[in-house]
């Protein structure tokens, strides 16, 4: 899972098949790697 540095949206990119890494939402080319461990679900009570 990747995250766009510009719009901050999550981007799914398969590096094996994708030749160009680009954000499908805004077209930005800098995308940051995100790990699933960082994303935590908080249950609001
Ligand atoms: Zn973007």
mmCIF file of the protein (N, C-alpha, C, O) and its ligand, coordinates in Angstrom:
data_MODEL
# 
_entry.id   MODEL 
# 
loop_
_entity.id 
_entity.type 
_entity.pdbx_number_of_molecules 
1 polymer     1 
2 non-polymer 1 
# 
_entity_poly.entity_id                      1 
_entity_poly.type                           'polypeptide(L)' 
_entity_poly.nstd_linkage                   no 
_entity_poly.nstd_monomer                   no 
_entity_poly.pdbx_seq_one_letter_code       
;(UNK)(UNK)(UNK)(UNK)(UNK)(UNK)(UNK)(UNK)(UNK)(UNK)(UNK)(UNK)(UNK)(UNK)(UNK)(UNK)
(UNK)(UNK)(UNK)(UNK)(UNK)(UNK)(UNK)(UNK)(UNK)(UNK)(UNK)(UNK)(UNK)(UNK)(UNK)(UNK)
(UNK)(UNK)(UNK)(UNK)(UNK)(UNK)(UNK)(UNK)(UNK)(UNK)(UNK)(UNK)(UNK)
;
_entity_poly.pdbx_seq_one_letter_code_can   XXXXXXXXXXXXXXXXXXXXXXXXXXXXXXXXXXXXXXXXXXXXX 
_entity_poly.pdbx_strand_id                 A 
# 
loop_
_entity_poly_seq.entity_id 
_entity_poly_seq.num 
_entity_poly_seq.mon_id 
_entity_poly_seq.hetero 
1 1  UNK n 
1 2  UNK n 
1 3  UNK n 
1 4  UNK n 
1 5  UNK n 
1 6  UNK n 
1 7  UNK n 
1 8  UNK n 
1 9  UNK n 
1 10 UNK n 
1 11 UNK n 
1 12 UNK n 
1 13 UNK n 
1 14 UNK n 
1 15 UNK n 
1 16 UNK n 
1 17 UNK n 
1 18 UNK n 
1 19 UNK n 
1 20 UNK n 
1 21 UNK n 
1 22 UNK n 
1 23 UNK n 
1 24 UNK n 
1 25 UNK n 
1 26 UNK n 
1 27 UNK n 
1 28 UNK n 
1 29 UNK n 
1 30 UNK n 
1 31 UNK n 
1 32 UNK n 
1 33 UNK n 
1 34 UNK n 
1 35 UNK n 
1 36 UNK n 
1 37 UNK n 
1 38 UNK n 
1 39 UNK n 
1 40 UNK n 
1 41 UNK n 
1 42 UNK n 
1 43 UNK n 
1 44 UNK n 
1 45 UNK n 
# 
loop_
_struct_asym.id 
_struct_asym.entity_id 
A 1 
B 2 
# 
loop_
_chem_comp.id 
_chem_comp.type 
_chem_comp.mon_nstd_flag 
UNK 'L-peptide linking' . 
ZN  non-polymer         . 
# 
_pdbx_entity_nonpoly.entity_id   2 
_pdbx_entity_nonpoly.name        ? 
_pdbx_entity_nonpoly.comp_id     ZN 
# 
_pdbx_nonpoly_scheme.asym_id         B 
_pdbx_nonpoly_scheme.entity_id       2 
_pdbx_nonpoly_scheme.mon_id          ZN 
_pdbx_nonpoly_scheme.ndb_seq_num     1 
_pdbx_nonpoly_scheme.pdb_seq_num     101 
_pdbx_nonpoly_scheme.auth_seq_num    101 
_pdbx_nonpoly_scheme.pdb_mon_id      ZN 
_pdbx_nonpoly_scheme.auth_mon_id     ZN 
_pdbx_nonpoly_scheme.pdb_strand_id   A 
_pdbx_nonpoly_scheme.pdb_ins_code    . 
# 
loop_
_atom_site.group_PDB 
_atom_site.id 
_atom_site.type_symbol 
_atom_site.label_atom_id 
_atom_site.label_alt_id 
_atom_site.label_comp_id 
_atom_site.label_asym_id 
_atom_site.label_entity_id 
_atom_site.label_seq_id 
_atom_site.pdbx_PDB_ins_code 
_atom_site.Cartn_x 
_atom_site.Cartn_y 
_atom_site.Cartn_z 
_atom_site.occupancy 
_atom_site.B_iso_or_equiv 
_atom_site.pdbx_formal_charge 
_atom_site.auth_seq_id 
_atom_site.auth_comp_id 
_atom_site.auth_asym_id 
_atom_site.auth_atom_id 
_atom_site.pdbx_PDB_model_num 
ATOM   1   N  N  . UNK A 1 1  ? 0.842   -1.202 0.000   1.00 0.00 ? 1   UNK A N  1 
ATOM   2   C  CA . UNK A 1 1  ? 0.000   0.000  0.000   1.00 0.00 ? 1   UNK A CA 1 
ATOM   3   C  C  . UNK A 1 1  ? 0.876   1.249  0.000   1.00 0.00 ? 1   UNK A C  1 
ATOM   4   O  O  . UNK A 1 1  ? 1.880   1.335  0.707   1.00 0.00 ? 1   UNK A O  1 
ATOM   5   N  N  . UNK A 1 2  ? 0.471   2.185  -0.794  1.00 0.00 ? 2   UNK A N  1 
ATOM   6   C  CA . UNK A 1 2  ? 1.243   3.417  -0.893  1.00 0.00 ? 2   UNK A CA 1 
ATOM   7   C  C  . UNK A 1 2  ? 0.335   4.619  -0.642  1.00 0.00 ? 2   UNK A C  1 
ATOM   8   O  O  . UNK A 1 2  ? -0.891  4.540  -0.719  1.00 0.00 ? 2   UNK A O  1 
ATOM   9   N  N  . UNK A 1 3  ? 0.997   5.730  -0.340  1.00 0.00 ? 3   UNK A N  1 
ATOM   10  C  CA . UNK A 1 3  ? 0.239   6.934  -0.058  1.00 0.00 ? 3   UNK A CA 1 
ATOM   11  C  C  . UNK A 1 3  ? 0.821   8.095  -0.845  1.00 0.00 ? 3   UNK A C  1 
ATOM   12  O  O  . UNK A 1 3  ? 2.036   8.293  -0.878  1.00 0.00 ? 3   UNK A O  1 
ATOM   13  N  N  . UNK A 1 4  ? -0.052  8.852  -1.474  1.00 0.00 ? 4   UNK A N  1 
ATOM   14  C  CA . UNK A 1 4  ? 0.394   9.992  -2.274  1.00 0.00 ? 4   UNK A CA 1 
ATOM   15  C  C  . UNK A 1 4  ? 0.872   11.119 -1.366  1.00 0.00 ? 4   UNK A C  1 
ATOM   16  O  O  . UNK A 1 4  ? 0.234   11.445 -0.364  1.00 0.00 ? 4   UNK A O  1 
ATOM   17  N  N  . UNK A 1 5  ? 2.001   11.704 -1.735  1.00 0.00 ? 5   UNK A N  1 
ATOM   18  C  CA . UNK A 1 5  ? 2.563   12.770 -0.913  1.00 0.00 ? 5   UNK A CA 1 
ATOM   19  C  C  . UNK A 1 5  ? 1.819   14.087 -1.077  1.00 0.00 ? 5   UNK A C  1 
ATOM   20  O  O  . UNK A 1 5  ? 1.940   14.982 -0.241  1.00 0.00 ? 5   UNK A O  1 
ATOM   21  N  N  . UNK A 1 6  ? 1.060   14.204 -2.141  1.00 0.00 ? 6   UNK A N  1 
ATOM   22  C  CA . UNK A 1 6  ? 0.382   15.468 -2.416  1.00 0.00 ? 6   UNK A CA 1 
ATOM   23  C  C  . UNK A 1 6  ? -1.036  15.492 -1.854  1.00 0.00 ? 6   UNK A C  1 
ATOM   24  O  O  . UNK A 1 6  ? -1.397  16.378 -1.080  1.00 0.00 ? 6   UNK A O  1 
ATOM   25  N  N  . UNK A 1 7  ? -1.830  14.507 -2.255  1.00 0.00 ? 7   UNK A N  1 
ATOM   26  C  CA . UNK A 1 7  ? -3.230  14.517 -1.832  1.00 0.00 ? 7   UNK A CA 1 
ATOM   27  C  C  . UNK A 1 7  ? -3.460  13.625 -0.622  1.00 0.00 ? 7   UNK A C  1 
ATOM   28  O  O  . UNK A 1 7  ? -4.505  13.696 0.025   1.00 0.00 ? 7   UNK A O  1 
ATOM   29  N  N  . UNK A 1 8  ? -2.474  12.782 -0.321  1.00 0.00 ? 8   UNK A N  1 
ATOM   30  C  CA . UNK A 1 8  ? -2.560  11.978 0.887   1.00 0.00 ? 8   UNK A CA 1 
ATOM   31  C  C  . UNK A 1 8  ? -3.483  10.785 0.783   1.00 0.00 ? 8   UNK A C  1 
ATOM   32  O  O  . UNK A 1 8  ? -3.794  10.141 1.785   1.00 0.00 ? 8   UNK A O  1 
ATOM   33  N  N  . UNK A 1 9  ? -3.922  10.490 -0.430  1.00 0.00 ? 9   UNK A N  1 
ATOM   34  C  CA . UNK A 1 9  ? -4.814  9.356  -0.594  1.00 0.00 ? 9   UNK A CA 1 
ATOM   35  C  C  . UNK A 1 9  ? -4.014  8.074  -0.769  1.00 0.00 ? 9   UNK A C  1 
ATOM   36  O  O  . UNK A 1 9  ? -2.881  8.094  -1.249  1.00 0.00 ? 9   UNK A O  1 
ATOM   37  N  N  . UNK A 1 10 ? -4.615  6.971  -0.378  1.00 0.00 ? 10  UNK A N  1 
ATOM   38  C  CA . UNK A 1 10 ? -3.931  5.695  -0.498  1.00 0.00 ? 10  UNK A CA 1 
ATOM   39  C  C  . UNK A 1 10 ? -3.977  5.213  -1.941  1.00 0.00 ? 10  UNK A C  1 
ATOM   40  O  O  . UNK A 1 10 ? -5.011  5.268  -2.606  1.00 0.00 ? 10  UNK A O  1 
ATOM   41  N  N  . UNK A 1 11 ? -2.830  4.741  -2.402  1.00 0.00 ? 11  UNK A N  1 
ATOM   42  C  CA . UNK A 1 11 ? -2.715  4.302  -3.780  1.00 0.00 ? 11  UNK A CA 1 
ATOM   43  C  C  . UNK A 1 11 ? -2.210  2.869  -3.821  1.00 0.00 ? 11  UNK A C  1 
ATOM   44  O  O  . UNK A 1 11 ? -1.203  2.537  -3.196  1.00 0.00 ? 11  UNK A O  1 
ATOM   45  N  N  . UNK A 1 12 ? -2.906  2.038  -4.549  1.00 0.00 ? 12  UNK A N  1 
ATOM   46  C  CA . UNK A 1 12 ? -2.474  0.658  -4.687  1.00 0.00 ? 12  UNK A CA 1 
ATOM   47  C  C  . UNK A 1 12 ? -1.693  0.509  -5.980  1.00 0.00 ? 12  UNK A C  1 
ATOM   48  O  O  . UNK A 1 12 ? -2.232  0.685  -7.073  1.00 0.00 ? 12  UNK A O  1 
ATOM   49  N  N  . UNK A 1 13 ? -0.417  0.181  -5.840  1.00 0.00 ? 13  UNK A N  1 
ATOM   50  C  CA . UNK A 1 13 ? 0.434   0.036  -7.011  1.00 0.00 ? 13  UNK A CA 1 
ATOM   51  C  C  . UNK A 1 13 ? 1.191   -1.278 -6.934  1.00 0.00 ? 13  UNK A C  1 
ATOM   52  O  O  . UNK A 1 13 ? 1.829   -1.588 -5.928  1.00 0.00 ? 13  UNK A O  1 
ATOM   53  N  N  . UNK A 1 14 ? 1.111   -2.029 -7.996  1.00 0.00 ? 14  UNK A N  1 
ATOM   54  C  CA . UNK A 1 14 ? 1.894   -3.254 -8.088  1.00 0.00 ? 14  UNK A CA 1 
ATOM   55  C  C  . UNK A 1 14 ? 3.168   -2.938 -8.857  1.00 0.00 ? 14  UNK A C  1 
ATOM   56  O  O  . UNK A 1 14 ? 3.138   -2.720 -10.068 1.00 0.00 ? 14  UNK A O  1 
ATOM   57  N  N  . UNK A 1 15 ? 4.268   -2.916 -8.151  1.00 0.00 ? 15  UNK A N  1 
ATOM   58  C  CA . UNK A 1 15 ? 5.532   -2.496 -8.757  1.00 0.00 ? 15  UNK A CA 1 
ATOM   59  C  C  . UNK A 1 15 ? 5.990   -3.459 -9.848  1.00 0.00 ? 15  UNK A C  1 
ATOM   60  O  O  . UNK A 1 15 ? 6.783   -3.095 -10.716 1.00 0.00 ? 15  UNK A O  1 
ATOM   61  N  N  . UNK A 1 16 ? 5.491   -4.671 -9.795  1.00 0.00 ? 16  UNK A N  1 
ATOM   62  C  CA . UNK A 1 16 ? 5.909   -5.652 -10.800 1.00 0.00 ? 16  UNK A CA 1 
ATOM   63  C  C  . UNK A 1 16 ? 5.233   -5.407 -12.149 1.00 0.00 ? 16  UNK A C  1 
ATOM   64  O  O  . UNK A 1 16 ? 5.801   -5.699 -13.202 1.00 0.00 ? 16  UNK A O  1 
ATOM   65  N  N  . UNK A 1 17 ? 4.027   -4.873 -12.103 1.00 0.00 ? 17  UNK A N  1 
ATOM   66  C  CA . UNK A 1 17 ? 3.279   -4.678 -13.339 1.00 0.00 ? 17  UNK A CA 1 
ATOM   67  C  C  . UNK A 1 17 ? 3.249   -3.216 -13.766 1.00 0.00 ? 17  UNK A C  1 
ATOM   68  O  O  . UNK A 1 17 ? 3.192   -2.911 -14.957 1.00 0.00 ? 17  UNK A O  1 
ATOM   69  N  N  . UNK A 1 18 ? 3.287   -2.323 -12.796 1.00 0.00 ? 18  UNK A N  1 
ATOM   70  C  CA . UNK A 1 18 ? 3.182   -0.902 -13.124 1.00 0.00 ? 18  UNK A CA 1 
ATOM   71  C  C  . UNK A 1 18 ? 4.539   -0.348 -13.552 1.00 0.00 ? 18  UNK A C  1 
ATOM   72  O  O  . UNK A 1 18 ? 5.534   -0.498 -12.843 1.00 0.00 ? 18  UNK A O  1 
ATOM   73  N  N  . UNK A 1 19 ? 4.566   0.281  -14.695 1.00 0.00 ? 19  UNK A N  1 
ATOM   74  C  CA . UNK A 1 19 ? 5.817   0.869  -15.173 1.00 0.00 ? 19  UNK A CA 1 
ATOM   75  C  C  . UNK A 1 19 ? 6.012   2.272  -14.622 1.00 0.00 ? 19  UNK A C  1 
ATOM   76  O  O  . UNK A 1 19 ? 7.132   2.708  -14.357 1.00 0.00 ? 19  UNK A O  1 
ATOM   77  N  N  . UNK A 1 20 ? 4.904   2.960  -14.457 1.00 0.00 ? 20  UNK A N  1 
ATOM   78  C  CA . UNK A 1 20 ? 4.982   4.315  -13.931 1.00 0.00 ? 20  UNK A CA 1 
ATOM   79  C  C  . UNK A 1 20 ? 4.264   4.402  -12.600 1.00 0.00 ? 20  UNK A C  1 
ATOM   80  O  O  . UNK A 1 20 ? 3.123   3.965  -12.447 1.00 0.00 ? 20  UNK A O  1 
ATOM   81  N  N  . UNK A 1 21 ? 4.960   4.972  -11.658 1.00 0.00 ? 21  UNK A N  1 
ATOM   82  C  CA . UNK A 1 21 ? 4.333   5.172  -10.356 1.00 0.00 ? 21  UNK A CA 1 
ATOM   83  C  C  . UNK A 1 21 ? 3.717   6.559  -10.329 1.00 0.00 ? 21  UNK A C  1 
ATOM   84  O  O  . UNK A 1 21 ? 4.414   7.574  -10.297 1.00 0.00 ? 21  UNK A O  1 
ATOM   85  N  N  . UNK A 1 22 ? 2.418   6.574  -10.343 1.00 0.00 ? 22  UNK A N  1 
ATOM   86  C  CA . UNK A 1 22 ? 1.732   7.861  -10.382 1.00 0.00 ? 22  UNK A CA 1 
ATOM   87  C  C  . UNK A 1 22 ? 0.410   7.754  -9.619  1.00 0.00 ? 22  UNK A C  1 
ATOM   88  O  O  . UNK A 1 22 ? -0.263  6.723  -9.634  1.00 0.00 ? 22  UNK A O  1 
ATOM   89  N  N  . UNK A 1 23 ? 0.072   8.842  -8.961  1.00 0.00 ? 23  UNK A N  1 
ATOM   90  C  CA . UNK A 1 23 ? -1.171  8.854  -8.204  1.00 0.00 ? 23  UNK A CA 1 
ATOM   91  C  C  . UNK A 1 23 ? -2.363  8.962  -9.153  1.00 0.00 ? 23  UNK A C  1 
ATOM   92  O  O  . UNK A 1 23 ? -2.425  9.895  -9.954  1.00 0.00 ? 23  UNK A O  1 
ATOM   93  N  N  . UNK A 1 24 ? -3.306  8.029  -9.078  1.00 0.00 ? 24  UNK A N  1 
ATOM   94  C  CA . UNK A 1 24 ? -4.483  8.059  -9.959  1.00 0.00 ? 24  UNK A CA 1 
ATOM   95  C  C  . UNK A 1 24 ? -5.469  9.153  -9.591  1.00 0.00 ? 24  UNK A C  1 
ATOM   96  O  O  . UNK A 1 24 ? -6.378  9.461  -10.361 1.00 0.00 ? 24  UNK A O  1 
ATOM   97  N  N  . UNK A 1 25 ? -5.291  9.738  -8.418  1.00 0.00 ? 25  UNK A N  1 
ATOM   98  C  CA . UNK A 1 25 ? -6.233  10.761 -7.960  1.00 0.00 ? 25  UNK A CA 1 
ATOM   99  C  C  . UNK A 1 25 ? -5.836  12.150 -8.439  1.00 0.00 ? 25  UNK A C  1 
ATOM   100 O  O  . UNK A 1 25 ? -6.677  12.913 -8.914  1.00 0.00 ? 25  UNK A O  1 
ATOM   101 N  N  . UNK A 1 26 ? -4.555  12.476 -8.315  1.00 0.00 ? 26  UNK A N  1 
ATOM   102 C  CA . UNK A 1 26 ? -4.120  13.836 -8.651  1.00 0.00 ? 26  UNK A CA 1 
ATOM   103 C  C  . UNK A 1 26 ? -2.985  13.844 -9.666  1.00 0.00 ? 26  UNK A C  1 
ATOM   104 O  O  . UNK A 1 26 ? -2.632  14.899 -10.193 1.00 0.00 ? 26  UNK A O  1 
ATOM   105 N  N  . UNK A 1 27 ? -2.406  12.669 -9.947  1.00 0.00 ? 27  UNK A N  1 
ATOM   106 C  CA . UNK A 1 27 ? -1.360  12.602 -10.956 1.00 0.00 ? 27  UNK A CA 1 
ATOM   107 C  C  . UNK A 1 27 ? 0.026   12.919 -10.429 1.00 0.00 ? 27  UNK A C  1 
ATOM   108 O  O  . UNK A 1 27 ? 0.968   13.092 -11.201 1.00 0.00 ? 27  UNK A O  1 
ATOM   109 N  N  . UNK A 1 28 ? 0.146   12.996 -9.121  1.00 0.00 ? 28  UNK A N  1 
ATOM   110 C  CA . UNK A 1 28 ? 1.440   13.292 -8.518  1.00 0.00 ? 28  UNK A CA 1 
ATOM   111 C  C  . UNK A 1 28 ? 2.345   12.067 -8.606  1.00 0.00 ? 28  UNK A C  1 
ATOM   112 O  O  . UNK A 1 28 ? 1.883   10.927 -8.567  1.00 0.00 ? 28  UNK A O  1 
ATOM   113 N  N  . UNK A 1 29 ? 3.623   12.325 -8.721  1.00 0.00 ? 29  UNK A N  1 
ATOM   114 C  CA . UNK A 1 29 ? 4.545   11.213 -8.973  1.00 0.00 ? 29  UNK A CA 1 
ATOM   115 C  C  . UNK A 1 29 ? 5.287   10.742 -7.737  1.00 0.00 ? 29  UNK A C  1 
ATOM   116 O  O  . UNK A 1 29 ? 5.926   9.691  -7.757  1.00 0.00 ? 29  UNK A O  1 
ATOM   117 N  N  . UNK A 1 30 ? 5.207   11.505 -6.674  1.00 0.00 ? 30  UNK A N  1 
ATOM   118 C  CA . UNK A 1 30 ? 5.913   11.100 -5.458  1.00 0.00 ? 30  UNK A CA 1 
ATOM   119 C  C  . UNK A 1 30 ? 4.947   10.382 -4.529  1.00 0.00 ? 30  UNK A C  1 
ATOM   120 O  O  . UNK A 1 30 ? 3.985   10.955 -4.017  1.00 0.00 ? 30  UNK A O  1 
ATOM   121 N  N  . UNK A 1 31 ? 5.242   9.113  -4.336  1.00 0.00 ? 31  UNK A N  1 
ATOM   122 C  CA . UNK A 1 31 ? 4.355   8.297  -3.516  1.00 0.00 ? 31  UNK A CA 1 
ATOM   123 C  C  . UNK A 1 31 ? 5.169   7.615  -2.422  1.00 0.00 ? 31  UNK A C  1 
ATOM   124 O  O  . UNK A 1 31 ? 6.249   7.077  -2.667  1.00 0.00 ? 31  UNK A O  1 
ATOM   125 N  N  . UNK A 1 32 ? 4.637   7.651  -1.242  1.00 0.00 ? 32  UNK A N  1 
ATOM   126 C  CA . UNK A 1 32 ? 5.348   7.141  -0.087  1.00 0.00 ? 32  UNK A CA 1 
ATOM   127 C  C  . UNK A 1 32 ? 4.810   5.765  0.302   1.00 0.00 ? 32  UNK A C  1 
ATOM   128 O  O  . UNK A 1 32 ? 3.616   5.483  0.200   1.00 0.00 ? 32  UNK A O  1 
ATOM   129 N  N  . UNK A 1 33 ? 5.723   4.939  0.743   1.00 0.00 ? 33  UNK A N  1 
ATOM   130 C  CA . UNK A 1 33 ? 5.326   3.614  1.176   1.00 0.00 ? 33  UNK A CA 1 
ATOM   131 C  C  . UNK A 1 33 ? 4.689   3.662  2.557   1.00 0.00 ? 33  UNK A C  1 
ATOM   132 O  O  . UNK A 1 33 ? 5.161   4.355  3.458   1.00 0.00 ? 33  UNK A O  1 
ATOM   133 N  N  . UNK A 1 34 ? 3.637   2.930  2.696   1.00 0.00 ? 34  UNK A N  1 
ATOM   134 C  CA . UNK A 1 34 ? 3.005   2.859  4.010   1.00 0.00 ? 34  UNK A CA 1 
ATOM   135 C  C  . UNK A 1 34 ? 2.890   1.402  4.435   1.00 0.00 ? 34  UNK A C  1 
ATOM   136 O  O  . UNK A 1 34 ? 2.629   0.511  3.627   1.00 0.00 ? 34  UNK A O  1 
ATOM   137 N  N  . UNK A 1 35 ? 3.089   1.196  5.698   1.00 0.00 ? 35  UNK A N  1 
ATOM   138 C  CA . UNK A 1 35 ? 2.954   -0.156 6.219   1.00 0.00 ? 35  UNK A CA 1 
ATOM   139 C  C  . UNK A 1 35 ? 1.624   -0.313 6.928   1.00 0.00 ? 35  UNK A C  1 
ATOM   140 O  O  . UNK A 1 35 ? 1.146   0.609  7.589   1.00 0.00 ? 35  UNK A O  1 
ATOM   141 N  N  . UNK A 1 36 ? 1.034   -1.482 6.788   1.00 0.00 ? 36  UNK A N  1 
ATOM   142 C  CA . UNK A 1 36 ? -0.255  -1.746 7.429   1.00 0.00 ? 36  UNK A CA 1 
ATOM   143 C  C  . UNK A 1 36 ? -0.206  -1.594 8.933   1.00 0.00 ? 36  UNK A C  1 
ATOM   144 O  O  . UNK A 1 36 ? -1.230  -1.346 9.570   1.00 0.00 ? 36  UNK A O  1 
ATOM   145 N  N  . UNK A 1 37 ? 0.991   -1.742 9.509   1.00 0.00 ? 37  UNK A N  1 
ATOM   146 C  CA . UNK A 1 37 ? 1.101   -1.655 10.964  1.00 0.00 ? 37  UNK A CA 1 
ATOM   147 C  C  . UNK A 1 37 ? 0.893   -0.229 11.454  1.00 0.00 ? 37  UNK A C  1 
ATOM   148 O  O  . UNK A 1 37 ? 0.471   -0.006 12.589  1.00 0.00 ? 37  UNK A O  1 
ATOM   149 N  N  . UNK A 1 38 ? 1.190   0.724  10.594  1.00 0.00 ? 38  UNK A N  1 
ATOM   150 C  CA . UNK A 1 38 ? 1.052   2.125  10.993  1.00 0.00 ? 38  UNK A CA 1 
ATOM   151 C  C  . UNK A 1 38 ? -0.417  2.510  11.112  1.00 0.00 ? 38  UNK A C  1 
ATOM   152 O  O  . UNK A 1 38 ? -0.816  3.307  11.961  1.00 0.00 ? 38  UNK A O  1 
ATOM   153 N  N  . UNK A 1 39 ? -1.195  1.912  10.230  1.00 0.00 ? 39  UNK A N  1 
ATOM   154 C  CA . UNK A 1 39 ? -2.623  2.242  10.220  1.00 0.00 ? 39  UNK A CA 1 
ATOM   155 C  C  . UNK A 1 39 ? -3.332  1.515  11.357  1.00 0.00 ? 39  UNK A C  1 
ATOM   156 O  O  . UNK A 1 39 ? -3.411  0.287  11.382  1.00 0.00 ? 39  UNK A O  1 
ATOM   157 N  N  . UNK A 1 40 ? -3.830  2.286  12.270  1.00 0.00 ? 40  UNK A N  1 
ATOM   158 C  CA . UNK A 1 40 ? -4.533  1.700  13.389  1.00 0.00 ? 40  UNK A CA 1 
ATOM   159 C  C  . UNK A 1 40 ? -5.989  2.132  13.386  1.00 0.00 ? 40  UNK A C  1 
ATOM   160 O  O  . UNK A 1 40 ? -6.320  3.289  13.125  1.00 0.00 ? 40  UNK A O  1 
ATOM   161 N  N  . UNK A 1 41 ? -6.820  1.197  13.675  1.00 0.00 ? 41  UNK A N  1 
ATOM   162 C  CA . UNK A 1 41 ? -8.242  1.516  13.738  1.00 0.00 ? 41  UNK A CA 1 
ATOM   163 C  C  . UNK A 1 41 ? -8.621  1.861  15.173  1.00 0.00 ? 41  UNK A C  1 
ATOM   164 O  O  . UNK A 1 41 ? -8.389  1.094  16.108  1.00 0.00 ? 41  UNK A O  1 
ATOM   165 N  N  . UNK A 1 42 ? -9.200  3.018  15.308  1.00 0.00 ? 42  UNK A N  1 
ATOM   166 C  CA . UNK A 1 42 ? -9.592  3.471  16.635  1.00 0.00 ? 42  UNK A CA 1 
ATOM   167 C  C  . UNK A 1 42 ? -11.099 3.376  16.766  1.00 0.00 ? 42  UNK A C  1 
ATOM   168 O  O  . UNK A 1 42 ? -11.851 3.927  15.963  1.00 0.00 ? 42  UNK A O  1 
ATOM   169 N  N  . UNK A 1 43 ? -11.507 2.681  17.772  1.00 0.00 ? 43  UNK A N  1 
ATOM   170 C  CA . UNK A 1 43 ? -12.946 2.530  17.998  1.00 0.00 ? 43  UNK A CA 1 
ATOM   171 C  C  . UNK A 1 43 ? -13.429 3.648  18.913  1.00 0.00 ? 43  UNK A C  1 
ATOM   172 O  O  . UNK A 1 43 ? -13.024 3.755  20.071  1.00 0.00 ? 43  UNK A O  1 
ATOM   173 N  N  . UNK A 1 44 ? -14.300 4.469  18.359  1.00 0.00 ? 44  UNK A N  1 
ATOM   174 C  CA . UNK A 1 44 ? -14.836 5.577  19.141  1.00 0.00 ? 44  UNK A CA 1 
ATOM   175 C  C  . UNK A 1 44 ? -16.030 5.121  19.958  1.00 0.00 ? 44  UNK A C  1 
ATOM   176 O  O  . UNK A 1 44 ? -16.952 4.482  19.451  1.00 0.00 ? 44  UNK A O  1 
ATOM   177 N  N  . UNK A 1 45 ? -15.989 5.459  21.206  1.00 0.00 ? 45  UNK A N  1 
ATOM   178 C  CA . UNK A 1 45 ? -17.103 5.047  22.065  1.00 0.00 ? 45  UNK A CA 1 
ATOM   179 C  C  . UNK A 1 45 ? -17.884 6.255  22.546  1.00 0.00 ? 45  UNK A C  1 
ATOM   180 O  O  . UNK A 1 45 ? -18.860 6.107  23.281  1.00 0.00 ? 45  UNK A O  1 
HETATM 181 ZN ZN . ZN  B 2 .  ? -2.420  12.142 -5.199  1.00 0.00 ? 101 ZN  A ZN 1 
# 
